[in-house]
């Protein structure tokens, strides 16, 4: 296994979104948002289950109407994952979902309306210990800020955030987190860097409207990756015009890359060339498909030849390097056995699943020992 991350995270307060801690010393959580019609409870629940299976820590659902609020209440009763209600303009919808059961409210206090409406929403959040996310977006800044700054920019986003924070502070409400999103990577980075120096609330990171699966992944990896490397960010959402499940996969891959959080297998694979002794591309694609269900952290190296193969394979928990006449599989840095091309996939899958079973058994045994020791002490 590779070394742990050396990133020193920013010190923040902590808020609880359902049973998921955000900020403080909590792991960085991965979020997504449903893209079904909220009033179609069956379709929304089907998507939520897929997102839960993918490992989503928190899910956001758009609630644009009272009808959607009623549907949200039905959905809340059927889910385990914490749910965030995304609400704009109508404070009565926020009050309704607070009554029905919500784990977090995503609002812009500034577009809720008069001060008494903001106060009513904050009062409901206080009564039920519901955190709020102040969600600032470059595409929906107030007209006053656009007049002042002429166009959306990082300074305008930060000022908008601080104005909204002040609205909550006036009500002595501090159970909130903040996001400042733009589709422009530079603007987003500048805004988050600035706000991180001025407040100690948790920050929700995202590049909004980042694009499709490929372009959105690249933009998010650059923008969020840079901020995370600087220790900024407590929860992330990869915004993609794609299946929301891909947002969860990319989110965990990003955290895994930065060694901030591990879920599933970290694959190392060479891009392949004419020296390869087996089809690396086909092997990695099929192996990823076969072990997609694995959530135990493991490093697995798929290397096609002896140039870099032995070095990478030795660094992984399980690795293979191509060689003639037989390829060589490594386990924990040591040669394990030789394997022919037709056995590579089956042997690697068997070793991965056995390693997962061994790790799970060790965790169970440790828990049993701790329980036994505790009983002995009492």
C-alpha positions in Angstrom: 0.0 0.0 0.0 1.2 3.5 -0.7 1.9 6.0 2.1 -0.9 8.0 3.7 -1.6 11.5 2.5 0.6 14.4 3.8 -2.1 17.0 3.2 -2.9 19.1 6.2 -6.6 19.9 6.2 -8.0 23.3 7.1 -9.4 23.4 10.6 -13.2 23.9 10.6 -16.3 23.5 12.7 -18.3 20.3 12.2 -21.9 19.9 11.2 -23.9 16.7 11.1 -25.9 15.9 7.9 -28.0 13.0 9.2 -25.4 10.6 10.6 -22.6 12.0 8.4 -20.1 14.4 9.9 -18.9 17.2 7.7 -15.9 19.2 8.6 -13.6 19.0 11.6 -11.6 15.8 11.5 -14.3 13.8 9.6 -13.5 12.1 6.4 -14.3 14.1 3.2 -17.7 13.0 2.2 -18.8 12.4 -1.4 -22.2 13.7 -2.6 -24.4 13.6 -5.7 -27.8 14.8 -6.7 -30.7 12.9 -8.2 -31.8 14.0 -11.7 -35.2 12.3 -11.8 -38.5 14.0 -11.4 -38.8 14.3 -7.6 -42.6 13.7 -7.7 -41.8 10.3 -9.4 -41.0 8.6 -6.1 -40.5 5.2 -7.7 -37.9 6.5 -10.2 -36.2 8.7 -7.6 -35.9 5.8 -5.2 -34.5 3.5 -7.9 -31.8 6.1 -8.6 -31.1 6.6 -4.9 -30.5 2.9 -4.4 -28.0 2.8 -7.2 -26.2 5.8 -5.6 -26.2 4.2 -2.2 -24.7 1.1 -3.7 -22.0 3.2 -5.4 -21.1 4.6 -1.9 -22.8 8.0 -1.8 -22.5 9.6 1.6 -25.1 12.3 1.1 -27.6 12.9 -1.6 -29.4 16.1 -2.7 -32.9 16.3 -4.2 -34.4 19.3 -5.9 -37.7 20.3 -4.2 -39.3 23.0 -6.4 -42.9 22.8 -5.3 -45.2 21.7 -2.4 -46.0 18.6 -4.4 -42.3 17.8 -4.6 -42.0 18.4 -0.9 -44.7 15.8 -0.2 -42.8 13.4 -2.4 -39.6 14.2 -0.6 -41.3 13.2 2.6 -42.2 9.8 1.1 -38.6 9.4 -0.2 -37.1 10.3 3.2 -39.0 7.4 4.8 -37.5 4.9 2.5 -33.8 5.9 2.5 -30.8 5.3 4.7 -28.5 7.9 3.1 -28.8 11.5 4.4 -30.9 13.7 2.1 -30.4 17.4 1.4 -33.4 19.4 0.1 -32.5 21.9 -2.6 -34.8 24.8 -2.3 -35.0 28.3 -3.9 -37.4 31.3 -3.5 -40.3 29.8 -1.6 -39.5 29.6 2.2 -42.7 27.6 2.8 -41.2 24.6 0.9 -38.3 24.7 3.3 -40.6 24.8 6.3 -42.6 21.8 4.8 -39.5 19.5 4.3 -38.2 20.5 7.7 -41.5 19.2 9.1 -41.5 16.1 7.0 -37.9 15.2 7.9 -34.8 16.5 6.1 -31.1 16.1 7.0 -29.9 19.4 5.5 -31.5 22.5 3.7 -29.6 23.9 0.7 -30.8 27.5 0.3 -29.6 30.9 -0.6 -31.0 33.0 2.3 -30.8 36.0 0.0 -33.4 34.6 -2.5 -35.8 33.4 0.2 -37.2 36.9 0.5 -37.9 39.1 3.4 -36.1 38.9 6.7 -39.1 37.4 8.5 -39.0 34.5 6.0 -35.3 33.8 6.5 -36.0 34.0 10.3 -38.8 31.4 10.0 -36.6 29.0 8.0 -33.7 29.4 10.5 -36.1 28.9 13.4 -37.3 25.6 11.9 -33.7 24.5 11.3 -32.8 25.4 14.9 -35.8 23.5 16.4 -35.0 20.3 14.5 -31.2 20.7 14.5 -31.1 20.8 10.7 -27.9 22.2 9.1 -28.1 24.6 6.2 -25.9 24.8 3.2 -25.5 28.3 1.8 -25.1 27.6 -1.9 -23.5 30.4 -3.9 -23.5 30.0 -7.7 -21.8 32.4 -10.2 -24.8 32.0 -12.5 -27.3 33.3 -10.0 -25.7 36.2 -8.2 -27.8 39.1 -7.0 -28.4 42.1 -9.3 -26.7 44.5 -6.8 -23.5 42.4 -7.0 -23.6 42.2 -10.7 -23.9 46.0 -10.9 -21.0 46.4 -8.5 -18.7 43.9 -10.1 -20.0 44.2 -13.8 -19.8 40.4 -14.2 -19.6 37.2 -12.1 -16.2 36.8 -10.5 -14.7 35.4 -7.3 -15.0 38.6 -5.3 -18.7 38.8 -6.1 -19.2 35.2 -5.0 -17.4 35.7 -1.8 -19.3 38.9 -1.0 -22.6 37.1 -1.7 -21.5 34.3 0.7 -20.6 36.7 3.4 -23.9 38.6 3.0 -25.8 35.3 3.4 -23.7 34.2 6.3 -24.5 37.5 8.0 -28.2 36.8 7.7 -27.7 33.5 9.6 -25.4 35.1 12.1 -28.1 37.6 13.0 -30.3 34.7 14.0 -27.4 33.3 16.1 -27.4 30.3 13.7 -24.0 28.6 13.1 -25.0 25.1 12.0 -24.2 25.7 8.3 -21.7 24.9 5.5 -20.9 27.0 2.5 -20.3 26.4 -1.2 -19.1 28.9 -3.9 -19.5 27.3 -7.4 -18.7 28.4 -10.9 -18.2 26.6 -14.1 -14.9 28.4 -14.4 -12.1 26.6 -12.6 -10.0 29.6 -11.9 -12.9 31.6 -10.5 -14.0 28.7 -8.3 -10.5 28.2 -6.9 -10.0 31.9 -6.2 -13.4 32.1 -4.4 -12.8 29.1 -2.2 -9.3 30.2 -1.3 -10.6 33.6 -0.2 -13.6 32.4 1.8 -11.4 29.7 3.5 -9.3 32.6 5.0 -12.4 34.4 6.4 -14.7 31.7 7.9 -14.3 28.5 9.8 -17.4 26.7 8.5 -17.1 23.5 6.5 -16.8 24.0 2.8 -18.7 22.0 0.1 -16.6 21.9 -3.0 -17.8 21.7 -6.6 -17.3 23.0 -10.1 -20.8 23.6 -11.2 -22.1 22.8 -14.7 -18.7 21.2 -15.4 -19.8 19.4 -18.5 -20.2 15.8 -19.6 -18.4 12.8 -18.2 -15.0 13.4 -19.8 -14.8 17.2 -19.7 -16.6 17.5 -16.3 -14.2 14.9 -14.8 -11.2 16.8 -16.0 -12.5 20.2 -14.8 -13.4 18.8 -11.4 -10.2 17.0 -11.0 -8.2 20.1 -11.7 -10.3 22.5 -9.6 -11.2 20.3 -6.7 -7.9 18.5 -6.7 -5.9 21.7 -6.3 -8.1 22.9 -3.5 -8.0 19.6 -1.7 -4.2 19.5 -2.0 -4.2 22.8 -0.2 -6.3 21.3 2.6 -9.5 23.2 1.5 -12.8 21.2 1.4 -14.8 19.0 3.6 -17.4 17.5 1.3 -17.4 17.2 -2.5 -19.8 16.9 -5.4 -18.5 16.2 -8.9 -21.1 17.8 -11.2 -21.5 15.9 -14.4 -24.0 15.9 -17.2 -24.1 12.1 -16.9 -25.4 9.3 -14.8 -25.1 10.5 -11.2 -23.5 7.2 -10.2 -20.5 8.4 -12.2 -20.2 11.4 -9.9 -19.7 9.1 -6.9 -17.2 7.0 -8.7 -15.2 10.0 -9.9 -15.4 11.6 -6.4 -14.0 8.6 -4.7 -11.3 8.2 -7.4 -10.2 11.8 -6.8 -10.0 11.3 -3.0 -8.2 8.0 -3.6 -5.7 9.7 -5.9 -4.9 12.3 -3.2 -4.8 9.6 -0.5 -7.5 11.4 1.5 -9.9 8.6 1.5 -9.9 5.1 0.1 -12.9 3.0 -1.1 -12.4 0.1 -3.4 -9.4 -0.7 -5.6 -6.8 1.7 -6.6 -5.7 0.4 -10.0 -2.2 1.1 -11.4 -2.0 0.1 -15.1 0.5 0.9 -17.8 -0.9 2.5 -21.0 0.6 -0.5 -22.9 2.9 -0.6 -25.9 4.4 -3.3 -28.2 6.4 -4.7 -25.3 3.3 -5.9 -23.5 3.0 -9.7 -23.0 -0.8 -9.6 -22.6 -3.6 -7.2 -23.5 -3.4 -4.7 -20.7 -6.3 -2.5 -21.8 -8.7 -5.4 -22.1 -7.5 -6.9 -18.8 -7.9 -3.7 -16.7 -11.3 -3.0 -18.2 -12.6 -6.4 -17.5 -11.0 -6.7 -14.1 -12.5 -3.3 -13.1 -15.9 -4.6 -14.2 -15.6 -7.8 -12.3 -14.5 -6.3 -8.9 -16.6 -3.1 -9.1 -18.5 -4.3 -5.9 -15.3 -4.4 -3.8 -15.2 -1.5 -1.3 -12.1 -2.7 0.7 -9.1 -0.5 -0.1 -6.5 -2.3 -2.2 -3.7 -1.4 -4.6 -3.6 -3.5 -7.7 -1.0 -3.1 -10.5 -1.5 -4.3 -14.0 1.8 -4.0 -15.9 2.4 -5.3 -19.4 6.2 -5.8 -19.4 9.4 -6.0 -17.4 10.5 -2.4 -17.9 8.4 -0.8 -15.1 6.3 -3.9 -14.3 8.3 -5.4 -11.4 8.7 -2.1 -9.6 5.0 -1.2 -9.7 3.8 -4.7 -9.0 6.0 -5.0 -5.9 4.6 -1.7 -4.6 1.0 -2.9 -4.8 -0.9 -5.3 -2.6 -1.4 -7.5 -5.7 0.3 -7.0 -9.0 1.2 -8.6 -12.3 4.0 -8.0 -14.7 4.1 -9.3 -18.2 7.0 -11.6 -19.1 7.8 -14.4 -21.5 7.1 -17.3 -21.4 4.9 -16.7 -18.3 3.7 -13.6 -16.5 4.5 -13.1 -12.9 2.0 -12.2 -10.1 3.2 -10.5 -7.0 1.6 -10.5 -3.5 2.7 -7.9 -0.9 5.8 -7.2 -2.9 6.9 -10.8 -3.4 6.6 -13.1 -6.3 3.6 -15.3 -5.8 3.2 -17.5 -8.9 3.5 -17.5 -12.7 0.4 -17.3 -14.9 -0.4 -17.8 -18.5 -2.4 -15.1 -20.4 -5.6 -17.2 -20.3 -5.5 -17.4 -16.5 -4.7 -13.7 -15.6 -8.2 -12.4 -15.0 -9.4 -15.4 -13.0 -6.3 -15.6 -10.9 -6.3 -11.8 -10.1 -10.0 -11.8 -9.3 -9.5 -14.8 -7.0 -6.6 -13.2 -5.2 -8.4 -9.9 -4.8 -11.5 -11.5 -3.3 -9.4 -13.7 -1.0 -7.5 -10.6 0.2 -10.8 -8.8 0.8 -12.1 -11.8 2.8 -8.9 -12.0 4.9 -9.1 -8.3 5.7 -12.7 -8.5 6.7 -12.0 -11.5 8.9 -9.2 -9.6 10.6 -11.5 -6.7 11.3 -14.1 -9.0 12.7 -11.5 -10.7 14.9 -10.2 -7.3 16.2 -13.7 -6.3 17.1 -14.3 -9.5 18.9 -11.0 -9.1 20.8 -11.9 -5.6 21.8 -15.3 -6.6 23.0 -13.9 -9.5 25.0 -11.3 -7.2 26.6 -13.9 -4.6 27.5 -16.1 -7.3 29.2 -13.1 -8.5 31.1 -12.3 -5.0 32.3 -15.8 -4.4 33.5 
